[in-house]
Amino acid sequence: MIWLTFTAIQGFRLERLFRRPPKTLPLAIVLFSTAIGYLCASFFIGFINAVSQLPGLLR
């Protein structure tokens, strides 16, 4: 998920938004993609857990 988010953010080409891109922009992209990727992965793991416990609730 983190790799997928990283490649998606790179597809936006954030460097074009700045006349002179900050030197820390690559680090910000890595940190932002790590945070978003972690949140997405946590969501999917929680969703899979909820779906797997659904038959027990219906009994």
PEWOCOR-V607964 format. One record per residue. RES is the residue in one small letter. OMEGA is omega in whole degrees, 0 to 359 (NA if undefined). Layout:
res	omega
RES	OMEGA
RES	OMEGA
This chain:
res	omega
m	180
i	179
w	179
l	178
t	179
f	180
t	178
a	179
i	178
q	178
g	178
f	181
r	182
l	181
e	182
r	181
l	183
f	172
r	174
r	182
p	178
p	180
k	183
t	180
l	177
p	178
l	178
a	178
i	179
v	181
l	180
f	179
s	176
t	180
a	181
i	179
g	178
y	180
l	178
c	179
a	178
s	178
f	182
f	177
i	176
g	178
f	179
i	177
n	180
a	180
v	180
s	180
q	182
l	178
p	178
g	179
l	183
l	180
r	NA
